[in-house]
Structure formats: C-alpha cells, structure tokens
Amino acid sequence: MKSLQELEAIRNKTLSEIDIRKKGEGTRIVVGMATCGIAAGARPVLTALVDEVAKRKLKNVTVTQTGCIGACRLEPIVEVFEPGKEKVTYVKVNPDMVGRIVAEHIVNGNPVTEYTIGYHEENTK
C-alpha cells in the first residue's frame, strides 16, 4: 500500500463483500465439515472449491463450511444456495468433480444432475 486512499479502497471492497453475505445475495457454496465429512474427504473438496472460485475470479460467490448436514453416508456433501432457486445438494463429492460443478452449475446455471442427491438416491436402489 502506498497511500491512505489505497487502504480505504481495500476497506470499502471488503465491506461490500461482507454486505453481500449479510443481504443473502449471491451464490453460497457450503461444504459439510463435521467429523463425518472430514473423514470422507471434505477438506480437499473445500480447498478445491475455494481454489476454483478464486481462479475464475467469480464475484458474489462465497464458499463456506458447516457442521453435519445429516446424511453421513453421502459425505462429502456440498450444498449450493442461489437466490430465488431451490438448494442443490451434491453428494459423494471429490476434488475431481469440483471443476465441473463450478463450470456447469455456478457459472452456467445448470446443476450437474448426476452428482446430486436425487440422482444418487434413484440410481442406488
């Protein structure tokens, strides 16, 4: 930083990003990081999501973590919340799936159906 103006610009940018989260605007990607999720491999999935969102410089997209989502047998679980749309739940996610989820769902608005809980439950009976 070379000036007080640069520091103020950084502060304002950060505050606007925090404000987006408070208003519930933008897309929220949530990874289940309870013991069950971590044991199933959620940590590398979380890292891959953060890296992919940063690499693509996606605005209004937040990657966060939560505790147990309640379906331990389907971990790692990733939930995508978009304003005005129903939540999409991805199950048995691994880092290799992240690029496709971000490209197709987050960027282009088309959930990757074969990774979702509905598809998994229908095809594993």
MODELLER restraints for C-alpha pairs under 7 A, 6 or more apart:
rsr = mdl.restraints
at = mdl.atoms
rsr.add(forms.Gaussian(group=physical.xy_distance, feature=features.Distance(at['CA:1:A'], at['CA:7:A']), mean=6.70, stdev=0.5))
rsr.add(forms.Gaussian(group=physical.xy_distance, feature=features.Distance(at['CA:20:A'], at['CA:26:A']), mean=6.98, stdev=0.5))
rsr.add(forms.Gaussian(group=physical.xy_distance, feature=features.Distance(at['CA:25:A'], at['CA:83:A']), mean=6.28, stdev=0.5))
rsr.add(forms.Gaussian(group=physical.xy_distance, feature=features.Distance(at['CA:26:A'], at['CA:60:A']), mean=4.49, stdev=0.5))
rsr.add(forms.Gaussian(group=physical.xy_distance, feature=features.Distance(at['CA:26:A'], at['CA:61:A']), mean=5.76, stdev=0.5))
rsr.add(forms.Gaussian(group=physical.xy_distance, feature=features.Distance(at['CA:26:A'], at['CA:82:A']), mean=6.48, stdev=0.5))
rsr.add(forms.Gaussian(group=physical.xy_distance, feature=features.Distance(at['CA:26:A'], at['CA:83:A']), mean=6.50, stdev=0.5))
rsr.add(forms.Gaussian(group=physical.xy_distance, feature=features.Distance(at['CA:27:A'], at['CA:60:A']), mean=6.11, stdev=0.5))
rsr.add(forms.Gaussian(group=physical.xy_distance, feature=features.Distance(at['CA:27:A'], at['CA:61:A']), mean=4.70, stdev=0.5))
rsr.add(forms.Gaussian(group=physical.xy_distance, feature=features.Distance(at['CA:27:A'], at['CA:62:A']), mean=6.30, stdev=0.5))
rsr.add(forms.Gaussian(group=physical.xy_distance, feature=features.Distance(at['CA:27:A'], at['CA:81:A']), mean=5.71, stdev=0.5))
rsr.add(forms.Gaussian(group=physical.xy_distance, feature=features.Distance(at['CA:27:A'], at['CA:82:A']), mean=4.68, stdev=0.5))
rsr.add(forms.Gaussian(group=physical.xy_distance, feature=features.Distance(at['CA:27:A'], at['CA:83:A']), mean=6.86, stdev=0.5))
rsr.add(forms.Gaussian(group=physical.xy_distance, feature=features.Distance(at['CA:28:A'], at['CA:61:A']), mean=5.81, stdev=0.5))
rsr.add(forms.Gaussian(group=physical.xy_distance, feature=features.Distance(at['CA:28:A'], at['CA:62:A']), mean=4.86, stdev=0.5))
rsr.add(forms.Gaussian(group=physical.xy_distance, feature=features.Distance(at['CA:28:A'], at['CA:63:A']), mean=6.04, stdev=0.5))
rsr.add(forms.Gaussian(group=physical.xy_distance, feature=features.Distance(at['CA:28:A'], at['CA:80:A']), mean=5.84, stdev=0.5))
rsr.add(forms.Gaussian(group=physical.xy_distance, feature=features.Distance(at['CA:28:A'], at['CA:81:A']), mean=5.06, stdev=0.5))
rsr.add(forms.Gaussian(group=physical.xy_distance, feature=features.Distance(at['CA:28:A'], at['CA:82:A']), mean=6.56, stdev=0.5))
rsr.add(forms.Gaussian(group=physical.xy_distance, feature=features.Distance(at['CA:29:A'], at['CA:62:A']), mean=6.05, stdev=0.5))
rsr.add(forms.Gaussian(group=physical.xy_distance, feature=features.Distance(at['CA:29:A'], at['CA:63:A']), mean=4.71, stdev=0.5))
rsr.add(forms.Gaussian(group=physical.xy_distance, feature=features.Distance(at['CA:29:A'], at['CA:64:A']), mean=6.17, stdev=0.5))
rsr.add(forms.Gaussian(group=physical.xy_distance, feature=features.Distance(at['CA:29:A'], at['CA:78:A']), mean=6.85, stdev=0.5))
rsr.add(forms.Gaussian(group=physical.xy_distance, feature=features.Distance(at['CA:29:A'], at['CA:79:A']), mean=5.77, stdev=0.5))
rsr.add(forms.Gaussian(group=physical.xy_distance, feature=features.Distance(at['CA:29:A'], at['CA:80:A']), mean=4.62, stdev=0.5))
rsr.add(forms.Gaussian(group=physical.xy_distance, feature=features.Distance(at['CA:29:A'], at['CA:81:A']), mean=6.38, stdev=0.5))
rsr.add(forms.Gaussian(group=physical.xy_distance, feature=features.Distance(at['CA:30:A'], at['CA:63:A']), mean=5.95, stdev=0.5))
rsr.add(forms.Gaussian(group=physical.xy_distance, feature=features.Distance(at['CA:30:A'], at['CA:64:A']), mean=4.90, stdev=0.5))
rsr.add(forms.Gaussian(group=physical.xy_distance, feature=features.Distance(at['CA:30:A'], at['CA:65:A']), mean=5.17, stdev=0.5))
rsr.add(forms.Gaussian(group=physical.xy_distance, feature=features.Distance(at['CA:30:A'], at['CA:66:A']), mean=6.58, stdev=0.5))
rsr.add(forms.Gaussian(group=physical.xy_distance, feature=features.Distance(at['CA:30:A'], at['CA:78:A']), mean=5.59, stdev=0.5))
rsr.add(forms.Gaussian(group=physical.xy_distance, feature=features.Distance(at['CA:30:A'], at['CA:79:A']), mean=5.09, stdev=0.5))
rsr.add(forms.Gaussian(group=physical.xy_distance, feature=features.Distance(at['CA:30:A'], at['CA:80:A']), mean=6.39, stdev=0.5))
rsr.add(forms.Gaussian(group=physical.xy_distance, feature=features.Distance(at['CA:31:A'], at['CA:46:A']), mean=6.34, stdev=0.5))
rsr.add(forms.Gaussian(group=physical.xy_distance, feature=features.Distance(at['CA:31:A'], at['CA:64:A']), mean=6.39, stdev=0.5))
rsr.add(forms.Gaussian(group=physical.xy_distance, feature=features.Distance(at['CA:31:A'], at['CA:65:A']), mean=4.71, stdev=0.5))
rsr.add(forms.Gaussian(group=physical.xy_distance, feature=features.Distance(at['CA:31:A'], at['CA:66:A']), mean=6.15, stdev=0.5))
rsr.add(forms.Gaussian(group=physical.xy_distance, feature=features.Distance(at['CA:31:A'], at['CA:77:A']), mean=6.01, stdev=0.5))
rsr.add(forms.Gaussian(group=physical.xy_distance, feature=features.Distance(at['CA:31:A'], at['CA:78:A']), mean=4.60, stdev=0.5))
rsr.add(forms.Gaussian(group=physical.xy_distance, feature=features.Distance(at['CA:31:A'], at['CA:79:A']), mean=6.51, stdev=0.5))
rsr.add(forms.Gaussian(group=physical.xy_distance, feature=features.Distance(at['CA:32:A'], at['CA:42:A']), mean=6.98, stdev=0.5))
rsr.add(forms.Gaussian(group=physical.xy_distance, feature=features.Distance(at['CA:32:A'], at['CA:65:A']), mean=5.90, stdev=0.5))
rsr.add(forms.Gaussian(group=physical.xy_distance, feature=features.Distance(at['CA:32:A'], at['CA:66:A']), mean=5.09, stdev=0.5))
rsr.add(forms.Gaussian(group=physical.xy_distance, feature=features.Distance(at['CA:32:A'], at['CA:67:A']), mean=5.52, stdev=0.5))
rsr.add(forms.Gaussian(group=physical.xy_distance, feature=features.Distance(at['CA:32:A'], at['CA:68:A']), mean=5.80, stdev=0.5))
rsr.add(forms.Gaussian(group=physical.xy_distance, feature=features.Distance(at['CA:32:A'], at['CA:69:A']), mean=6.01, stdev=0.5))
rsr.add(forms.Gaussian(group=physical.xy_distance, feature=features.Distance(at['CA:32:A'], at['CA:76:A']), mean=6.62, stdev=0.5))
rsr.add(forms.Gaussian(group=physical.xy_distance, feature=features.Distance(at['CA:32:A'], at['CA:77:A']), mean=5.60, stdev=0.5))
rsr.add(forms.Gaussian(group=physical.xy_distance, feature=features.Distance(at['CA:32:A'], at['CA:78:A']), mean=6.50, stdev=0.5))
rsr.add(forms.Gaussian(group=physical.xy_distance, feature=features.Distance(at['CA:33:A'], at['CA:42:A']), mean=6.25, stdev=0.5))
rsr.add(forms.Gaussian(group=physical.xy_distance, feature=features.Distance(at['CA:33:A'], at['CA:65:A']), mean=5.99, stdev=0.5))
rsr.add(forms.Gaussian(group=physical.xy_distance, feature=features.Distance(at['CA:33:A'], at['CA:66:A']), mean=5.67, stdev=0.5))
rsr.add(forms.Gaussian(group=physical.xy_distance, feature=features.Distance(at['CA:33:A'], at['CA:67:A']), mean=5.26, stdev=0.5))
rsr.add(forms.Gaussian(group=physical.xy_distance, feature=features.Distance(at['CA:33:A'], at['CA:68:A']), mean=6.71, stdev=0.5))
rsr.add(forms.Gaussian(group=physical.xy_distance, feature=features.Distance(at['CA:34:A'], at['CA:67:A']), mean=4.49, stdev=0.5))
rsr.add(forms.Gaussian(group=physical.xy_distance, feature=features.Distance(at['CA:34:A'], at['CA:68:A']), mean=4.90, stdev=0.5))
rsr.add(forms.Gaussian(group=physical.xy_distance, feature=features.Distance(at['CA:36:A'], at['CA:72:A']), mean=5.90, stdev=0.5))
rsr.add(forms.Gaussian(group=physical.xy_distance, feature=features.Distance(at['CA:36:A'], at['CA:75:A']), mean=6.98, stdev=0.5))
rsr.add(forms.Gaussian(group=physical.xy_distance, feature=features.Distance(at['CA:37:A'], at['CA:75:A']), mean=5.25, stdev=0.5))
rsr.add(forms.Gaussian(group=physical.xy_distance, feature=features.Distance(at['CA:37:A'], at['CA:76:A']), mean=5.06, stdev=0.5))
rsr.add(forms.Gaussian(group=physical.xy_distance, feature=features.Distance(at['CA:40:A'], at['CA:75:A']), mean=5.87, stdev=0.5))
rsr.add(forms.Gaussian(group=physical.xy_distance, feature=features.Distance(at['CA:40:A'], at['CA:76:A']), mean=5.82, stdev=0.5))
rsr.add(forms.Gaussian(group=physical.xy_distance, feature=features.Distance(at['CA:41:A'], at['CA:76:A']), mean=6.21, stdev=0.5))
rsr.add(forms.Gaussian(group=physical.xy_distance, feature=features.Distance(at['CA:42:A'], at['CA:76:A']), mean=5.03, stdev=0.5))
rsr.add(forms.Gaussian(group=physical.xy_distance, feature=features.Distance(at['CA:44:A'], at['CA:95:A']), mean=6.23, stdev=0.5))
rsr.add(forms.Gaussian(group=physical.xy_distance, feature=features.Distance(at['CA:45:A'], at['CA:94:A']), mean=5.76, stdev=0.5))
rsr.add(forms.Gaussian(group=physical.xy_distance, feature=features.Distance(at['CA:45:A'], at['CA:95:A']), mean=4.79, stdev=0.5))
rsr.add(forms.Gaussian(group=physical.xy_distance, feature=features.Distance(at['CA:48:A'], at['CA:95:A']), mean=5.79, stdev=0.5))
rsr.add(forms.Gaussian(group=physical.xy_distance, feature=features.Distance(at['CA:48:A'], at['CA:98:A']), mean=6.53, stdev=0.5))
rsr.add(forms.Gaussian(group=physical.xy_distance, feature=features.Distance(at['CA:49:A'], at['CA:98:A']), mean=6.15, stdev=0.5))
rsr.add(forms.Gaussian(group=physical.xy_distance, feature=features.Distance(at['CA:50:A'], at['CA:63:A']), mean=6.25, stdev=0.5))
rsr.add(forms.Gaussian(group=physical.xy_distance, feature=features.Distance(at['CA:52:A'], at['CA:99:A']), mean=6.74, stdev=0.5))
rsr.add(forms.Gaussian(group=physical.xy_distance, feature=features.Distance(at['CA:74:A'], at['CA:91:A']), mean=5.37, stdev=0.5))
rsr.add(forms.Gaussian(group=physical.xy_distance, feature=features.Distance(at['CA:74:A'], at['CA:92:A']), mean=5.36, stdev=0.5))
rsr.add(forms.Gaussian(group=physical.xy_distance, feature=features.Distance(at['CA:75:A'], at['CA:91:A']), mean=6.06, stdev=0.5))
rsr.add(forms.Gaussian(group=physical.xy_distance, feature=features.Distance(at['CA:75:A'], at['CA:92:A']), mean=5.15, stdev=0.5))
rsr.add(forms.Gaussian(group=physical.xy_distance, feature=features.Distance(at['CA:76:A'], at['CA:91:A']), mean=6.06, stdev=0.5))
rsr.add(forms.Gaussian(group=physical.xy_distance, feature=features.Distance(at['CA:76:A'], at['CA:92:A']), mean=4.97, stdev=0.5))
rsr.add(forms.Gaussian(group=physical.xy_distance, feature=features.Distance(at['CA:76:A'], at['CA:93:A']), mean=5.31, stdev=0.5))
rsr.add(forms.Gaussian(group=physical.xy_distance, feature=features.Distance(at['CA:77:A'], at['CA:89:A']), mean=6.95, stdev=0.5))
rsr.add(forms.Gaussian(group=physical.xy_distance, feature=features.Distance(at['CA:77:A'], at['CA:90:A']), mean=5.67, stdev=0.5))
rsr.add(forms.Gaussian(group=physical.xy_distance, feature=features.Distance(at['CA:77:A'], at['CA:91:A']), mean=4.66, stdev=0.5))
rsr.add(forms.Gaussian(group=physical.xy_distance, feature=features.Distance(at['CA:77:A'], at['CA:92:A']), mean=6.19, stdev=0.5))
rsr.add(forms.Gaussian(group=physical.xy_distance, feature=features.Distance(at['CA:77:A'], at['CA:93:A']), mean=6.26, stdev=0.5))
rsr.add(forms.Gaussian(group=physical.xy_distance, feature=features.Distance(at['CA:78:A'], at['CA:89:A']), mean=5.89, stdev=0.5))
rsr.add(forms.Gaussian(group=physical.xy_distance, feature=features.Distance(at['CA:78:A'], at['CA:90:A']), mean=5.07, stdev=0.5))
rsr.add(forms.Gaussian(group=physical.xy_distance, feature=features.Distance(at['CA:78:A'], at['CA:91:A']), mean=6.57, stdev=0.5))
rsr.add(forms.Gaussian(group=physical.xy_distance, feature=features.Distance(at['CA:79:A'], at['CA:87:A']), mean=6.70, stdev=0.5))
rsr.add(forms.Gaussian(group=physical.xy_distance, feature=features.Distance(at['CA:79:A'], at['CA:88:A']), mean=5.64, stdev=0.5))
rsr.add(forms.Gaussian(group=physical.xy_distance, feature=features.Distance(at['CA:79:A'], at['CA:89:A']), mean=4.45, stdev=0.5))
rsr.add(forms.Gaussian(group=physical.xy_distance, feature=features.Distance(at['CA:79:A'], at['CA:90:A']), mean=6.11, stdev=0.5))
rsr.add(forms.Gaussian(group=physical.xy_distance, feature=features.Distance(at['CA:80:A'], at['CA:87:A']), mean=5.70, stdev=0.5))
rsr.add(forms.Gaussian(group=physical.xy_distance, feature=features.Distance(at['CA:80:A'], at['CA:88:A']), mean=5.17, stdev=0.5))
rsr.add(forms.Gaussian(group=physical.xy_distance, feature=features.Distance(at['CA:80:A'], at['CA:89:A']), mean=6.48, stdev=0.5))
rsr.add(forms.Gaussian(group=physical.xy_distance, feature=features.Distance(at['CA:81:A'], at['CA:87:A']), mean=4.95, stdev=0.5))
rsr.add(forms.Gaussian(group=physical.xy_distance, feature=features.Distance(at['CA:81:A'], at['CA:88:A']), mean=6.82, stdev=0.5))
rsr.add(forms.Gaussian(group=physical.xy_distance, feature=features.Distance(at['CA:89:A'], at['CA:116:A']), mean=5.55, stdev=0.5))
rsr.add(forms.Gaussian(group=physical.xy_distance, feature=features.Distance(at['CA:89:A'], at['CA:117:A']), mean=5.83, stdev=0.5))
rsr.add(forms.Gaussian(group=physical.xy_distance, feature=features.Distance(at['CA:90:A'], at['CA:115:A']), mean=5.42, stdev=0.5))
rsr.add(forms.Gaussian(group=physical.xy_distance, feature=features.Distance(at['CA:90:A'], at['CA:116:A']), mean=4.26, stdev=0.5))
rsr.add(forms.Gaussian(group=physical.xy_distance, feature=features.Distance(at['CA:90:A'], at['CA:117:A']), mean=5.79, stdev=0.5))
rsr.add(forms.Gaussian(group=physical.xy_distance, feature=features.Distance(at['CA:91:A'], at['CA:115:A']), mean=6.23, stdev=0.5))
rsr.add(forms.Gaussian(group=physical.xy_distance, feature=features.Distance(at['CA:91:A'], at['CA:116:A']), mean=5.87, stdev=0.5))
rsr.add(forms.Gaussian(group=physical.xy_distance, feature=features.Distance(at['CA:91:A'], at['CA:117:A']), mean=5.69, stdev=0.5))
rsr.add(forms.Gaussian(group=physical.xy_distance, feature=features.Distance(at['CA:101:A'], at['CA:112:A']), mean=6.23, stdev=0.5))
rsr.add(forms.Gaussian(group=physical.xy_distance, feature=features.Distance(at['CA:104:A'], at['CA:110:A']), mean=5.38, stdev=0.5))
rsr.add(forms.Gaussian(group=physical.xy_distance, feature=features.Distance(at['CA:104:A'], at['CA:111:A']), mean=6.45, stdev=0.5))
rsr.add(forms.Gaussian(group=physical.xy_distance, feature=features.Distance(at['CA:104:A'], at['CA:112:A']), mean=6.76, stdev=0.5))
rsr.add(forms.Gaussian(group=physical.xy_distance, feature=features.Distance(at['CA:105:A'], at['CA:111:A']), mean=4.46, stdev=0.5))
rsr.add(forms.Gaussian(group=physical.xy_distance, feature=features.Distance(at['CA:105:A'], at['CA:112:A']), mean=6.48, stdev=0.5))
rsr.add(forms.Gaussian(group=physical.xy_distance, feature=features.Distance(at['CA:113:A'], at['CA:119:A']), mean=6.42, stdev=0.5))
